[in-house]
Amino acid sequence: MHHWQDSVLAISFVVFSLALLPSVLHADKKPALATSSLTFTFLIPGLVVYVSLRLWYSAVLTAVNASLWGTLAVQRYLLDRKK
């Protein structure tokens, strides 16, 4: 069964993920490591909740969003090591 809440959450995560793409793709404009790593970390419990509620679209898009934040964290870490 598809829930309308799943669609609303999924749409918000699509927009949120699209908004992150410029930061992921830019060579050196990255959020702080703490921001990226904490956001990544705290998206994971939400992912577990969405799976437990069978909100599949939200779960997949939360995983995508968490992956983008994780990518940003790694990119920031690598940039900081170069300095």
N, C-alpha and C positions, 0 to 999 in steps of 0.2 A: 504494500500500500504506500502510495506517495503522499507525503504531508506537505501542505502549503508552506509550513515553516522551513522545510528543507529547501524549497525554492528560494525563499527570501534570504536565508543564510547563504546559500550557494551564490546567489547574485552578488551579495555584499563581498564575498570572498573573491569572486572574479574581479570586481572593481578594485579591491584592495591589492590583489596580485598584479593587475595591470599597472597600478600606481607605483608598485615597487620596481617594475622592469627598468625604468631609466636609471635608478640607483645601481641595480645589478649590472647593467651594461656599461655604465660610465667607468672610465679608467680609475679615477681616484676619489670621486665624491661618494663617500659611504657614511652611513650613520655610525655612531660610537659603537665600539665592540660590546659594551654592556647593554645597550639598547637592542642590538641585533640578537645577541645570545639569550637575553632574558625573554624577548618576544618569541624566539624560536622555542625556548624551554616551556613557556607557559601556553603555547598553542597546542602542545602535545596532550595535556589533559582534556582540552576541548575536543580534540580528535577522538580520544577514547570515549568521551561522552556521546559524540555524534554517532560513533559506531554502535554503542550500546543502545541508543535510541533508534537505530536503523535509519539514520538520516544520511544516506549513502552519498548523495551529491555534496552535502556539506563536509562529510568526512574526507572525500577525495580532494575537494578544493582547499580544505584546511591543511591537508598534507602538502599540497602544492605551495600554499602560502608559507607554511613552516619551512619547506625546502628553500624557498627564496630568502627567508630570513636567515636560515642556516648558511646559505651561500654568501649573504652579505657579511655575516659574522666571520667566516673564513677569509673573505676578501679583505675585510678591515684588519684582521690579525696579520695577514701577509703584508699589507701595506705598512702597518706599524713596525713590523720586523725590519723592513727595508730602511727605516729612518735611523 
